[in-house]
Amino acid sequence: MFTVAKEIEGFVNIRSTMFYDAAHHRPFVEMFRSEAIPGAASGAVHSYDGFPQESDFLELIAAYGAWDERVMP
């Protein structure tokens, strides 16, 4: 499953839990931690209580491009 954000052109959110073997796919960004189930943690590299600030997106995109842990062994 995925979500296309109308507010952010070109942004597609893919739920890694839908992958055949999700255990090998570490999340890069998690949003709306303020609404998370207590004690639940995704292990994402970046975490936000809501949406990241618009000014954060270019840095996040560059960091994702350089990230070498997209698929864990």
mmCIF file as Biopython writes it, N, C-alpha, C and O atoms, coordinates in Angstrom:
data_model
#
loop_
_atom_site.group_PDB
_atom_site.id
_atom_site.type_symbol
_atom_site.label_atom_id
_atom_site.label_alt_id
_atom_site.label_comp_id
_atom_site.label_asym_id
_atom_site.label_entity_id
_atom_site.label_seq_id
_atom_site.pdbx_PDB_ins_code
_atom_site.Cartn_x
_atom_site.Cartn_y
_atom_site.Cartn_z
_atom_site.occupancy
_atom_site.B_iso_or_equiv
_atom_site.auth_seq_id
_atom_site.auth_asym_id
_atom_site.pdbx_PDB_model_num
ATOM 1   N N  . MET A ? 1  ? 0.835  -1.174  0.000  1.0 0.0 1  A 1 
ATOM 2   C CA . MET A ? 1  ? 0.000  0.000   0.000  1.0 0.0 1  A 1 
ATOM 3   C C  . MET A ? 1  ? 0.878  1.234   0.000  1.0 0.0 1  A 1 
ATOM 4   O O  . MET A ? 1  ? 2.021  1.206   0.457  1.0 0.0 1  A 1 
ATOM 5   N N  . PHE A ? 2  ? 0.329  2.305   -0.515 1.0 0.0 2  A 1 
ATOM 6   C CA . PHE A ? 2  ? 1.078  3.545   -0.568 1.0 0.0 2  A 1 
ATOM 7   C C  . PHE A ? 2  ? 0.119  4.722   -0.500 1.0 0.0 2  A 1 
ATOM 8   O O  . PHE A ? 2  ? -1.089 4.576   -0.689 1.0 0.0 2  A 1 
ATOM 9   N N  . THR A ? 3  ? 0.682  5.888   -0.228 1.0 0.0 3  A 1 
ATOM 10  C CA . THR A ? 3  ? -0.080 7.128   -0.169 1.0 0.0 3  A 1 
ATOM 11  C C  . THR A ? 3  ? 0.631  8.153   -1.033 1.0 0.0 3  A 1 
ATOM 12  O O  . THR A ? 3  ? 1.851  8.303   -0.959 1.0 0.0 3  A 1 
ATOM 13  N N  . VAL A ? 4  ? -0.134 8.855   -1.850 1.0 0.0 4  A 1 
ATOM 14  C CA . VAL A ? 4  ? 0.405  9.962   -2.625 1.0 0.0 4  A 1 
ATOM 15  C C  . VAL A ? 4  ? -0.060 11.238  -1.936 1.0 0.0 4  A 1 
ATOM 16  O O  . VAL A ? 4  ? -1.260 11.469  -1.788 1.0 0.0 4  A 1 
ATOM 17  N N  . ALA A ? 5  ? 0.899  12.069  -1.514 1.0 0.0 5  A 1 
ATOM 18  C CA . ALA A ? 5  ? 0.572  13.305  -0.810 1.0 0.0 5  A 1 
ATOM 19  C C  . ALA A ? 5  ? 0.313  14.411  -1.832 1.0 0.0 5  A 1 
ATOM 20  O O  . ALA A ? 5  ? 1.230  14.826  -2.540 1.0 0.0 5  A 1 
ATOM 21  N N  . LYS A ? 6  ? -0.907 14.880  -1.910 1.0 0.0 6  A 1 
ATOM 22  C CA . LYS A ? 6  ? -1.251 15.946  -2.854 1.0 0.0 6  A 1 
ATOM 23  C C  . LYS A ? 6  ? -0.521 17.241  -2.527 1.0 0.0 6  A 1 
ATOM 24  O O  . LYS A ? 6  ? -0.243 18.043  -3.419 1.0 0.0 6  A 1 
ATOM 25  N N  . GLU A ? 7  ? -0.208 17.449  -1.241 1.0 0.0 7  A 1 
ATOM 26  C CA . GLU A ? 7  ? 0.440  18.683  -0.801 1.0 0.0 7  A 1 
ATOM 27  C C  . GLU A ? 7  ? 1.922  18.734  -1.165 1.0 0.0 7  A 1 
ATOM 28  O O  . GLU A ? 7  ? 2.511  19.814  -1.205 1.0 0.0 7  A 1 
ATOM 29  N N  . ILE A ? 8  ? 2.534  17.572  -1.431 1.0 0.0 8  A 1 
ATOM 30  C CA . ILE A ? 8  ? 3.970  17.512  -1.705 1.0 0.0 8  A 1 
ATOM 31  C C  . ILE A ? 8  ? 4.155  16.824  -3.057 1.0 0.0 8  A 1 
ATOM 32  O O  . ILE A ? 8  ? 4.097  15.598  -3.155 1.0 0.0 8  A 1 
ATOM 33  N N  . GLU A ? 9  ? 4.376  17.618  -4.082 1.0 0.0 9  A 1 
ATOM 34  C CA . GLU A ? 9  ? 4.499  17.078  -5.436 1.0 0.0 9  A 1 
ATOM 35  C C  . GLU A ? 9  ? 5.621  16.045  -5.518 1.0 0.0 9  A 1 
ATOM 36  O O  . GLU A ? 9  ? 6.742  16.303  -5.080 1.0 0.0 9  A 1 
ATOM 37  N N  . GLY A ? 10 ? 5.319  14.890  -6.076 1.0 0.0 10 A 1 
ATOM 38  C CA . GLY A ? 10 ? 6.313  13.843  -6.259 1.0 0.0 10 A 1 
ATOM 39  C C  . GLY A ? 10 ? 6.552  12.960  -5.046 1.0 0.0 10 A 1 
ATOM 40  O O  . GLY A ? 10 ? 7.389  12.059  -5.107 1.0 0.0 10 A 1 
ATOM 41  N N  . PHE A ? 11 ? 5.838  13.191  -3.935 1.0 0.0 11 A 1 
ATOM 42  C CA . PHE A ? 11 ? 6.039  12.423  -2.711 1.0 0.0 11 A 1 
ATOM 43  C C  . PHE A ? 11 ? 5.118  11.203  -2.704 1.0 0.0 11 A 1 
ATOM 44  O O  . PHE A ? 11 ? 3.907  11.330  -2.882 1.0 0.0 11 A 1 
ATOM 45  N N  . VAL A ? 12 ? 5.693  10.040  -2.500 1.0 0.0 12 A 1 
ATOM 46  C CA . VAL A ? 12 ? 4.924  8.803   -2.376 1.0 0.0 12 A 1 
ATOM 47  C C  . VAL A ? 12 ? 5.405  8.094   -1.118 1.0 0.0 12 A 1 
ATOM 48  O O  . VAL A ? 12 ? 6.601  7.849   -0.958 1.0 0.0 12 A 1 
ATOM 49  N N  . ASN A ? 13 ? 4.484  7.769   -0.234 1.0 0.0 13 A 1 
ATOM 50  C CA . ASN A ? 13 ? 4.799  7.054   1.000  1.0 0.0 13 A 1 
ATOM 51  C C  . ASN A ? 13 ? 4.515  5.570   0.777  1.0 0.0 13 A 1 
ATOM 52  O O  . ASN A ? 13 ? 3.378  5.181   0.510  1.0 0.0 13 A 1 
ATOM 53  N N  . ILE A ? 14 ? 5.558  4.746   0.888  1.0 0.0 14 A 1 
ATOM 54  C CA . ILE A ? 14 ? 5.400  3.301   0.725  1.0 0.0 14 A 1 
ATOM 55  C C  . ILE A ? 14 ? 5.525  2.654   2.091  1.0 0.0 14 A 1 
ATOM 56  O O  . ILE A ? 14 ? 6.496  2.895   2.808  1.0 0.0 14 A 1 
ATOM 57  N N  . ARG A ? 15 ? 4.567  1.847   2.450  1.0 0.0 15 A 1 
ATOM 58  C CA . ARG A ? 15 ? 4.573  1.183   3.756  1.0 0.0 15 A 1 
ATOM 59  C C  . ARG A ? 15 ? 5.429  -0.086  3.668  1.0 0.0 15 A 1 
ATOM 60  O O  . ARG A ? 15 ? 5.050  -1.066  3.026  1.0 0.0 15 A 1 
ATOM 61  N N  . SER A ? 16 ? 6.575  -0.045  4.320  1.0 0.0 16 A 1 
ATOM 62  C CA . SER A ? 16 ? 7.504  -1.178  4.238  1.0 0.0 16 A 1 
ATOM 63  C C  . SER A ? 16 ? 6.918  -2.450  4.849  1.0 0.0 16 A 1 
ATOM 64  O O  . SER A ? 16 ? 7.390  -3.549  4.560  1.0 0.0 16 A 1 
ATOM 65  N N  . THR A ? 17 ? 5.914  -2.313  5.675  1.0 0.0 17 A 1 
ATOM 66  C CA . THR A ? 17 ? 5.279  -3.508  6.247  1.0 0.0 17 A 1 
ATOM 67  C C  . THR A ? 17 ? 4.574  -4.337  5.181  1.0 0.0 17 A 1 
ATOM 68  O O  . THR A ? 17 ? 4.229  -5.494  5.422  1.0 0.0 17 A 1 
ATOM 69  N N  . MET A ? 18 ? 4.363  -3.764  4.024  1.0 0.0 18 A 1 
ATOM 70  C CA . MET A ? 18 ? 3.708  -4.492  2.933  1.0 0.0 18 A 1 
ATOM 71  C C  . MET A ? 18 ? 4.709  -5.294  2.098  1.0 0.0 18 A 1 
ATOM 72  O O  . MET A ? 18 ? 4.297  -6.072  1.238  1.0 0.0 18 A 1 
ATOM 73  N N  . PHE A ? 19 ? 6.020  -5.121  2.332  1.0 0.0 19 A 1 
ATOM 74  C CA . PHE A ? 19 ? 7.028  -5.879  1.595  1.0 0.0 19 A 1 
ATOM 75  C C  . PHE A ? 19 ? 6.947  -7.351  1.980  1.0 0.0 19 A 1 
ATOM 76  O O  . PHE A ? 19 ? 6.497  -7.692  3.074  1.0 0.0 19 A 1 
ATOM 77  N N  . TYR A ? 20 ? 7.374  -8.196  1.097  1.0 0.0 20 A 1 
ATOM 78  C CA . TYR A ? 20 ? 7.361  -9.632  1.353  1.0 0.0 20 A 1 
ATOM 79  C C  . TYR A ? 20 ? 8.164  -9.963  2.609  1.0 0.0 20 A 1 
ATOM 80  O O  . TYR A ? 20 ? 7.728  -10.766 3.433  1.0 0.0 20 A 1 
ATOM 81  N N  . ASP A ? 21 ? 9.339  -9.341  2.755  1.0 0.0 21 A 1 
ATOM 82  C CA . ASP A ? 21 ? 10.181 -9.576  3.922  1.0 0.0 21 A 1 
ATOM 83  C C  . ASP A ? 21 ? 10.553 -8.223  4.533  1.0 0.0 21 A 1 
ATOM 84  O O  . ASP A ? 21 ? 11.664 -7.732  4.335  1.0 0.0 21 A 1 
ATOM 85  N N  . ALA A ? 22 ? 9.637  -7.638  5.262  1.0 0.0 22 A 1 
ATOM 86  C CA . ALA A ? 22 ? 9.815  -6.286  5.812  1.0 0.0 22 A 1 
ATOM 87  C C  . ALA A ? 22 ? 10.930 -6.197  6.848  1.0 0.0 22 A 1 
ATOM 88  O O  . ALA A ? 22 ? 11.403 -5.096  7.129  1.0 0.0 22 A 1 
ATOM 89  N N  . ALA A ? 23 ? 11.359 -7.295  7.415  1.0 0.0 23 A 1 
ATOM 90  C CA . ALA A ? 23 ? 12.389 -7.274  8.451  1.0 0.0 23 A 1 
ATOM 91  C C  . ALA A ? 23 ? 13.712 -6.712  7.946  1.0 0.0 23 A 1 
ATOM 92  O O  . ALA A ? 23 ? 14.532 -6.252  8.741  1.0 0.0 23 A 1 
ATOM 93  N N  . HIS A ? 24 ? 13.925 -6.743  6.642  1.0 0.0 24 A 1 
ATOM 94  C CA . HIS A ? 24 ? 15.184 -6.271  6.071  1.0 0.0 24 A 1 
ATOM 95  C C  . HIS A ? 24 ? 15.116 -4.837  5.559  1.0 0.0 24 A 1 
ATOM 96  O O  . HIS A ? 24 ? 16.073 -4.359  4.949  1.0 0.0 24 A 1 
ATOM 97  N N  . HIS A ? 25 ? 14.029 -4.157  5.789  1.0 0.0 25 A 1 
ATOM 98  C CA . HIS A ? 25 ? 13.852 -2.800  5.283  1.0 0.0 25 A 1 
ATOM 99  C C  . HIS A ? 25 ? 13.616 -1.847  6.455  1.0 0.0 25 A 1 
ATOM 100 O O  . HIS A ? 25 ? 12.502 -1.736  6.968  1.0 0.0 25 A 1 
ATOM 101 N N  . ARG A ? 26 ? 14.672 -1.171  6.863  1.0 0.0 26 A 1 
ATOM 102 C CA . ARG A ? 26 ? 14.586 -0.235  7.979  1.0 0.0 26 A 1 
ATOM 103 C C  . ARG A ? 26 ? 13.928 1.064   7.509  1.0 0.0 26 A 1 
ATOM 104 O O  . ARG A ? 26 ? 14.322 1.601   6.474  1.0 0.0 26 A 1 
ATOM 105 N N  . PRO A ? 27 ? 12.956 1.573   8.227  1.0 0.0 27 A 1 
ATOM 106 C CA . PRO A ? 27 ? 12.325 2.838   7.850  1.0 0.0 27 A 1 
ATOM 107 C C  . PRO A ? 27 ? 13.318 4.001   7.954  1.0 0.0 27 A 1 
ATOM 108 O O  . PRO A ? 27 ? 14.155 4.034   8.856  1.0 0.0 27 A 1 
ATOM 109 N N  . PHE A ? 28 ? 13.215 4.937   7.037  1.0 0.0 28 A 1 
ATOM 110 C CA . PHE A ? 28 ? 14.095 6.101   7.050  1.0 0.0 28 A 1 
ATOM 111 C C  . PHE A ? 28 ? 13.467 7.257   7.814  1.0 0.0 28 A 1 
ATOM 112 O O  . PHE A ? 28 ? 14.148 7.933   8.585  1.0 0.0 28 A 1 
ATOM 113 N N  . VAL A ? 29 ? 12.182 7.488   7.610  1.0 0.0 29 A 1 
ATOM 114 C CA . VAL A ? 29 ? 11.486 8.597   8.279  1.0 0.0 29 A 1 
ATOM 115 C C  . VAL A ? 29 ? 10.162 8.086   8.832  1.0 0.0 29 A 1 
ATOM 116 O O  . VAL A ? 29 ? 9.434  7.359   8.157  1.0 0.0 29 A 1 
ATOM 117 N N  . GLU A ? 30 ? 9.861  8.470   10.053 1.0 0.0 30 A 1 
ATOM 118 C CA . GLU A ? 30 ? 8.533  8.221   10.611 1.0 0.0 30 A 1 
ATOM 119 C C  . GLU A ? 30 ? 7.941  9.562   11.015 1.0 0.0 30 A 1 
ATOM 120 O O  . GLU A ? 30 ? 8.635  10.436  11.536 1.0 0.0 30 A 1 
ATOM 121 N N  . MET A ? 31 ? 6.656  9.706   10.766 1.0 0.0 31 A 1 
ATOM 122 C CA . MET A ? 31 ? 5.962  10.956  11.074 1.0 0.0 31 A 1 
ATOM 123 C C  . MET A ? 31 ? 4.794  10.674  12.009 1.0 0.0 31 A 1 
ATOM 124 O O  . MET A ? 31 ? 4.305  9.547   12.093 1.0 0.0 31 A 1 
ATOM 125 N N  . PHE A ? 32 ? 4.367  11.691  12.692 1.0 0.0 32 A 1 
ATOM 126 C CA . PHE A ? 32 ? 3.245  11.632  13.631 1.0 0.0 32 A 1 
ATOM 127 C C  . PHE A ? 32 ? 3.509  10.677  14.787 1.0 0.0 32 A 1 
ATOM 128 O O  . PHE A ? 32 ? 2.638  9.907   15.190 1.0 0.0 32 A 1 
ATOM 129 N N  . ARG A ? 33 ? 4.743  10.744  15.316 1.0 0.0 33 A 1 
ATOM 130 C CA . ARG A ? 33 ? 5.073  9.973   16.513 1.0 0.0 33 A 1 
ATOM 131 C C  . ARG A ? 33 ? 4.181  10.374  17.675 1.0 0.0 33 A 1 
ATOM 132 O O  . ARG A ? 33 ? 3.964  9.587   18.597 1.0 0.0 33 A 1 
ATOM 133 N N  . SER A ? 34 ? 3.666  11.587  17.635 1.0 0.0 34 A 1 
ATOM 134 C CA . SER A ? 34 ? 2.783  12.049  18.707 1.0 0.0 34 A 1 
ATOM 135 C C  . SER A ? 34 ? 1.503  11.224  18.781 1.0 0.0 34 A 1 
ATOM 136 O O  . SER A ? 34 ? 0.808  11.252  19.797 1.0 0.0 34 A 1 
ATOM 137 N N  . GLU A ? 35 ? 1.187  10.494  17.720 1.0 0.0 35 A 1 
ATOM 138 C CA . GLU A ? 35 ? -0.019 9.666   17.689 1.0 0.0 35 A 1 
ATOM 139 C C  . GLU A ? 35 ? 0.288  8.173   17.749 1.0 0.0 35 A 1 
ATOM 140 O O  . GLU A ? 35 ? -0.604 7.346   17.561 1.0 0.0 35 A 1 
ATOM 141 N N  . ALA A ? 36 ? 1.546  7.829   18.010 1.0 0.0 36 A 1 
ATOM 142 C CA . ALA A ? 36 ? 1.952  6.425   18.019 1.0 0.0 36 A 1 
ATOM 143 C C  . ALA A ? 36 ? 1.423  5.701   19.251 1.0 0.0 36 A 1 
ATOM 144 O O  . ALA A ? 36 ? 1.117  6.316   20.273 1.0 0.0 36 A 1 
ATOM 145 N N  . ILE A ? 37 ? 1.325  4.409   19.133 1.0 0.0 37 A 1 
ATOM 146 C CA . ILE A ? 37 ? 0.956  3.565   20.264 1.0 0.0 37 A 1 
ATOM 147 C C  . ILE A ? 37 ? 2.116  3.616   21.263 1.0 0.0 37 A 1 
ATOM 148 O O  . ILE A ? 37 ? 3.266  3.441   20.861 1.0 0.0 37 A 1 
ATOM 149 N N  . PRO A ? 38 ? 1.851  3.849   22.541 1.0 0.0 38 A 1 
ATOM 150 C CA . PRO A ? 38 ? 2.939  3.904   23.526 1.0 0.0 38 A 1 
ATOM 151 C C  . PRO A ? 38 ? 3.813  2.648   23.472 1.0 0.0 38 A 1 
ATOM 152 O O  . PRO A ? 38 ? 3.312  1.523   23.467 1.0 0.0 38 A 1 
ATOM 153 N N  . GLY A ? 39 ? 5.099  2.861   23.433 1.0 0.0 39 A 1 
ATOM 154 C CA . GLY A ? 39 ? 6.040  1.741   23.396 1.0 0.0 39 A 1 
ATOM 155 C C  . GLY A ? 39 ? 6.370  1.248   22.004 1.0 0.0 39 A 1 
ATOM 156 O O  . GLY A ? 39 ? 7.317  0.480   21.835 1.0 0.0 39 A 1 
ATOM 157 N N  . ALA A ? 40 ? 5.609  1.672   20.994 1.0 0.0 40 A 1 
ATOM 158 C CA . ALA A ? 40 ? 5.884  1.236   19.624 1.0 0.0 40 A 1 
ATOM 159 C C  . ALA A ? 40 ? 7.033  2.061   19.059 1.0 0.0 40 A 1 
ATOM 160 O O  . ALA A ? 40 ? 7.057  3.282   19.208 1.0 0.0 40 A 1 
ATOM 161 N N  . ALA A ? 41 ? 7.976  1.400   18.417 1.0 0.0 41 A 1 
ATOM 162 C CA . ALA A ? 41 ? 9.110  2.078   17.811 1.0 0.0 41 A 1 
ATOM 163 C C  . ALA A ? 41 ? 9.421  1.413   16.477 1.0 0.0 41 A 1 
ATOM 164 O O  . ALA A ? 41 ? 9.441  0.186   16.378 1.0 0.0 41 A 1 
ATOM 165 N N  . SER A ? 42 ? 9.661  2.220   15.459 1.0 0.0 42 A 1 
ATOM 166 C CA . SER A ? 42 ? 9.931  1.671   14.130 1.0 0.0 42 A 1 
ATOM 167 C C  . SER A ? 42 ? 11.418 1.520   13.852 1.0 0.0 42 A 1 
ATOM 168 O O  . SER A ? 42 ? 11.809 0.778   12.951 1.0 0.0 42 A 1 
ATOM 169 N N  . GLY A ? 43 ? 12.255 2.221   14.621 1.0 0.0 43 A 1 
ATOM 170 C CA . GLY A ? 43 ? 13.680 2.197   14.351 1.0 0.0 43 A 1 
ATOM 171 C C  . GLY A ? 43 ? 14.089 3.115   13.215 1.0 0.0 43 A 1 
ATOM 172 O O  . GLY A ? 43 ? 15.200 3.003   12.697 1.0 0.0 43 A 1 
ATOM 173 N N  . ALA A ? 44 ? 13.202 4.024   12.822 1.0 0.0 44 A 1 
ATOM 174 C CA . ALA A ? 44 ? 13.497 4.946   11.727 1.0 0.0 44 A 1 
ATOM 175 C C  . ALA A ? 44 ? 14.671 5.853   12.078 1.0 0.0 44 A 1 
ATOM 176 O O  . ALA A ? 44 ? 14.901 6.179   13.242 1.0 0.0 44 A 1 
ATOM 177 N N  . VAL A ? 45 ? 15.397 6.246   11.054 1.0 0.0 45 A 1 
ATOM 178 C CA . VAL A ? 45 ? 16.552 7.123   11.221 1.0 0.0 45 A 1 
ATOM 179 C C  . VAL A ? 45 ? 16.117 8.516   11.667 1.0 0.0 45 A 1 
ATOM 180 O O  . VAL A ? 45 ? 16.772 9.131   12.508 1.0 0.0 45 A 1 
ATOM 181 N N  . HIS A ? 46 ? 15.016 9.015   11.109 1.0 0.0 46 A 1 
ATOM 182 C CA . HIS A ? 46 ? 14.493 10.344  11.442 1.0 0.0 46 A 1 
ATOM 183 C C  . HIS A ? 46 ? 13.061 10.197  11.950 1.0 0.0 46 A 1 
ATOM 184 O O  . HIS A ? 46 ? 12.284 9.397   11.427 1.0 0.0 46 A 1 
ATOM 185 N N  . SER A ? 47 ? 12.730 10.964  12.955 1.0 0.0 47 A 1 
ATOM 186 C CA . SER A ? 47 ? 11.419 10.852  13.580 1.0 0.0 47 A 1 
ATOM 187 C C  . SER A ? 47 ? 10.854 12.249  13.844 1.0 0.0 47 A 1 
ATOM 188 O O  . SER A ? 47 ? 11.572 13.145  14.288 1.0 0.0 47 A 1 
ATOM 189 N N  . TYR A ? 48 ? 9.572  12.422  13.568 1.0 0.0 48 A 1 
ATOM 190 C CA . TYR A ? 48 ? 8.904  13.715  13.750 1.0 0.0 48 A 1 
ATOM 191 C C  . TYR A ? 48 ? 7.582  13.499  14.478 1.0 0.0 48 A 1 
ATOM 192 O O  . TYR A ? 48 ? 6.900  12.500  14.249 1.0 0.0 48 A 1 
ATOM 193 N N  . ASP A ? 49 ? 7.226  14.422  15.343 1.0 0.0 49 A 1 
ATOM 194 C CA . ASP A ? 49 ? 5.938  14.348  16.048 1.0 0.0 49 A 1 
ATOM 195 C C  . ASP A ? 49 ? 4.765  14.562  15.101 1.0 0.0 49 A 1 
ATOM 196 O O  . ASP A ? 49 ? 3.671  14.051  15.342 1.0 0.0 49 A 1 
ATOM 197 N N  . GLY A ? 50 ? 4.982  15.310  14.033 1.0 0.0 50 A 1 
ATOM 198 C CA . GLY A ? 50 ? 3.969  15.563  13.003 1.0 0.0 50 A 1 
ATOM 199 C C  . GLY A ? 50 ? 4.658  15.459  11.658 1.0 0.0 50 A 1 
ATOM 200 O O  . GLY A ? 50 ? 5.456  14.549  11.433 1.0 0.0 50 A 1 
ATOM 201 N N  . PHE A ? 51 ? 4.350  16.399  10.750 1.0 0.0 51 A 1 
ATOM 202 C CA . PHE A ? 51 ? 5.074  16.466  9.489  1.0 0.0 51 A 1 
ATOM 203 C C  . PHE A ? 51 ? 6.388  17.203  9.707  1.0 0.0 51 A 1 
ATOM 204 O O  . PHE A ? 51 ? 6.456  18.098  10.549 1.0 0.0 51 A 1 
ATOM 205 N N  . PRO A ? 52 ? 7.425  16.847  8.971  1.0 0.0 52 A 1 
ATOM 206 C CA . PRO A ? 52 ? 8.655  17.648  9.022  1.0 0.0 52 A 1 
ATOM 207 C C  . PRO A ? 52 ? 8.360  19.048  8.472  1.0 0.0 52 A 1 
ATOM 208 O O  . PRO A ? 52 ? 7.404  19.244  7.721  1.0 0.0 52 A 1 
ATOM 209 N N  . GLN A ? 53 ? 9.185  20.002  8.855  1.0 0.0 53 A 1 
ATOM 210 C CA . GLN A ? 53 ? 9.057  21.340  8.282  1.0 0.0 53 A 1 
ATOM 211 C C  . GLN A ? 53 ? 9.387  21.254  6.790  1.0 0.0 53 A 1 
ATOM 212 O O  . GLN A ? 53 ? 10.206 20.432  6.379  1.0 0.0 53 A 1 
ATOM 213 N N  . GLU A ? 54 ? 8.758  22.091  5.996  1.0 0.0 54 A 1 
ATOM 214 C CA . GLU A ? 54 ? 9.014  22.086  4.559  1.0 0.0 54 A 1 
ATOM 215 C C  . GLU A ? 54 ? 10.507 22.271  4.274  1.0 0.0 54 A 1 
ATOM 216 O O  . GLU A ? 54 ? 11.039 21.687  3.329  1.0 0.0 54 A 1 
ATOM 217 N N  . SER A ? 55 ? 11.168 23.073  5.081  1.0 0.0 55 A 1 
ATOM 218 C CA . SER A ? 55 ? 12.594 23.331  4.894  1.0 0.0 55 A 1 
ATOM 219 C C  . SER A ? 55 ? 13.451 22.089  5.165  1.0 0.0 55 A 1 
ATOM 220 O O  . SER A ? 55 ? 14.619 22.065  4.775  1.0 0.0 55 A 1 
ATOM 221 N N  . ASP A ? 56 ? 12.912 21.070  5.813  1.0 0.0 56 A 1 
ATOM 222 C CA . ASP A ? 56 ? 13.655 19.838  6.103  1.0 0.0 56 A 1 
ATOM 223 C C  . ASP A ? 56 ? 13.690 18.866  4.924  1.0 0.0 56 A 1 
ATOM 224 O O  . ASP A ? 56 ? 14.549 17.985  4.880  1.0 0.0 56 A 1 
ATOM 225 N N  . PHE A ? 57 ? 12.770 19.013  3.972  1.0 0.0 57 A 1 
ATOM 226 C CA . PHE A ? 57 ? 12.630 17.995  2.937  1.0 0.0 57 A 1 
ATOM 227 C C  . PHE A ? 57 ? 13.841 17.855  2.025  1.0 0.0 57 A 1 
ATOM 228 O O  . PHE A ? 57 ? 14.218 16.731  1.692  1.0 0.0 57 A 1 
ATOM 229 N N  . LEU A ? 58 ? 14.463 18.950  1.610  1.0 0.0 58 A 1 
ATOM 230 C CA . LEU A ? 58 ? 15.647 18.830  0.748  1.0 0.0 58 A 1 
ATOM 231 C C  . LEU A ? 58 ? 16.769 18.085  1.459  1.0 0.0 58 A 1 
ATOM 232 O O  . LEU A ? 58 ? 17.447 17.253  0.855  1.0 0.0 58 A 1 
ATOM 233 N N  . GLU A ? 59 ? 16.967 18.382  2.736  1.0 0.0 59 A 1 
ATOM 234 C CA . GLU A ? 59 ? 17.993 17.681  3.515  1.0 0.0 59 A 1 
ATOM 235 C C  . GLU A ? 59 ? 17.639 16.199  3.673  1.0 0.0 59 A 1 
ATOM 236 O O  . GLU A ? 59 ? 18.514 15.341  3.558  1.0 0.0 59 A 1 
ATOM 237 N N  . LEU A ? 60 ? 16.383 15.898  3.931  1.0 0.0 60 A 1 
ATOM 238 C CA . LEU A ? 60 ? 15.958 14.500  4.071  1.0 0.0 60 A 1 
ATOM 239 C C  . LEU A ? 60 ? 16.150 13.727  2.769  1.0 0.0 60 A 1 
ATOM 240 O O  . LEU A ? 60 ? 16.595 12.579  2.787  1.0 0.0 60 A 1 
ATOM 241 N N  . ILE A ? 61 ? 15.818 14.348  1.650  1.0 0.0 61 A 1 
ATOM 242 C CA . ILE A ? 61 ? 15.981 13.688  0.349  1.0 0.0 61 A 1 
ATOM 243 C C  . ILE A ? 61 ? 17.455 13.408  0.080  1.0 0.0 61 A 1 
ATOM 244 O O  . ILE A ? 61 ? 17.805 12.316  -0.366 1.0 0.0 61 A 1 
ATOM 245 N N  . ALA A ? 62 ? 18.318 14.379  0.345  1.0 0.0 62 A 1 
ATOM 246 C CA . ALA A ? 62 ? 19.760 14.180  0.145  1.0 0.0 62 A 1 
ATOM 247 C C  . ALA A ? 62 ? 20.291 13.096  1.079  1.0 0.0 62 A 1 
ATOM 248 O O  . ALA A ? 62 ? 21.092 12.258  0.665  1.0 0.0 62 A 1 
ATOM 249 N N  . ALA A ? 63 ? 19.854 13.109  2.327  1.0 0.0 63 A 1 
ATOM 250 C CA . ALA A ? 63 ? 20.308 12.103  3.292  1.0 0.0 63 A 1 
ATOM 251 C C  . ALA A ? 63 ? 19.838 10.706  2.894  1.0 0.0 63 A 1 
ATOM 252 O O  . ALA A ? 63 ? 20.575 9.735   3.062  1.0 0.0 63 A 1 
ATOM 253 N N  . TYR A ? 64 ? 18.627 10.600  2.371  1.0 0.0 64 A 1 
ATOM 254 C CA . TYR A ? 64 ? 18.124 9.296   1.927  1.0 0.0 64 A 1 
ATOM 255 C C  . TYR A ? 64 ? 18.945 8.780   0.747  1.0 0.0 64 A 1 
ATOM 256 O O  . TYR A ? 64 ? 19.251 7.590   0.668  1.0 0.0 64 A 1 
ATOM 257 N N  . GLY A ? 65 ? 19.297 9.680   -0.166 1.0 0.0 65 A 1 
ATOM 258 C CA . GLY A ? 65 ? 20.107 9.286   -1.311 1.0 0.0 65 A 1 
ATOM 259 C C  . GLY A ? 65 ? 21.470 8.743   -0.906 1.0 0.0 65 A 1 
ATOM 260 O O  . GLY A ? 65 ? 22.020 7.875   -1.584 1.0 0.0 65 A 1 
ATOM 261 N N  . ALA A ? 66 ? 22.016 9.248   0.190  1.0 0.0 66 A 1 
ATOM 262 C CA . ALA A ? 66 ? 23.331 8.813   0.668  1.0 0.0 66 A 1 
ATOM 263 C C  . ALA A ? 66 ? 23.255 7.660   1.654  1.0 0.0 66 A 1 
ATOM 264 O O  . ALA A ? 66 ? 24.282 7.081   2.010  1.0 0.0 66 A 1 
ATOM 265 N N  . TRP A ? 67 ? 22.065 7.324   2.094  1.0 0.0 67 A 1 
ATOM 266 C CA . TRP A ? 67 ? 21.863 6.309   3.134  1.0 0.0 67 A 1 
ATOM 267 C C  . TRP A ? 67 ? 22.222 4.925   2.607  1.0 0.0 67 A 1 
ATOM 268 O O  . TRP A ? 67 ? 21.727 4.523   1.554  1.0 0.0 67 A 1 
ATOM 269 N N  . ASP A ? 68 ? 23.059 4.200   3.307  1.0 0.0 68 A 1 
ATOM 270 C CA . ASP A ? 68 ? 23.486 2.886   2.843  1.0 0.0 68 A 1 
ATOM 271 C C  . ASP A ? 68 ? 22.818 1.732   3.572  1.0 0.0 68 A 1 
ATOM 272 O O  . ASP A ? 68 ? 23.252 0.587   3.443  1.0 0.0 68 A 1 
ATOM 273 N N  . GLU A ? 69 ? 21.771 2.012   4.333  1.0 0.0 69 A 1 
ATOM 274 C CA . GLU A ? 69 ? 21.097 0.946   5.078  1.0 0.0 69 A 1 
ATOM 275 C C  . GLU A ? 69 ? 19.672 0.706   4.570  1.0 0.0 69 A 1 
ATOM 276 O O  . GLU A ? 69 ? 18.809 0.263   5.327  1.0 0.0 69 A 1 
ATOM 277 N N  . ARG A ? 70 ? 19.429 1.000   3.287  1.0 0.0 70 A 1 
ATOM 278 C CA . ARG A ? 70 ? 18.073 0.809   2.754  1.0 0.0 70 A 1 
ATOM 279 C C  . ARG A ? 70 ? 17.623 -0.641  2.914  1.0 0.0 70 A 1 
ATOM 280 O O  . ARG A ? 70 ? 16.469 -0.920  3.239  1.0 0.0 70 A 1 
ATOM 281 N N  . VAL A ? 71 ? 18.550 -1.541  2.681  1.0 0.0 71 A 1 
ATOM 282 C CA . VAL A ? 71 ? 18.248 -2.966  2.874  1.0 0.0 71 A 1 
ATOM 283 C C  . VAL A ? 71 ? 19.284 -3.511  3.837  1.0 0.0 71 A 1 
ATOM 284 O O  . VAL A ? 71 ? 20.482 -3.497  3.554  1.0 0.0 71 A 1 
ATOM 285 N N  . MET A ? 72 ? 18.816 -3.987  4.968  1.0 0.0 72 A 1 
ATOM 286 C CA . MET A ? 72 ? 19.715 -4.534  5.997  1.0 0.0 72 A 1 
ATOM 287 C C  . MET A ? 72 ? 20.018 -5.990  5.676  1.0 0.0 72 A 1 
ATOM 288 O O  . MET A ? 72 ? 19.189 -6.686  5.090  1.0 0.0 72 A 1 
ATOM 289 N N  . PRO A ? 73 ? 21.196 -6.448  6.057  1.0 0.0 73 A 1 
ATOM 290 C CA . PRO A ? 73 ? 21.551 -7.869  5.812  1.0 0.0 73 A 1 
ATOM 291 C C  . PRO A ? 73 ? 20.691 -8.800  6.630  1.0 0.0 73 A 1 
ATOM 292 O O  . PRO A ? 73 ? 20.850 -10.018 6.550  1.0 0.0 73 A 1 
#
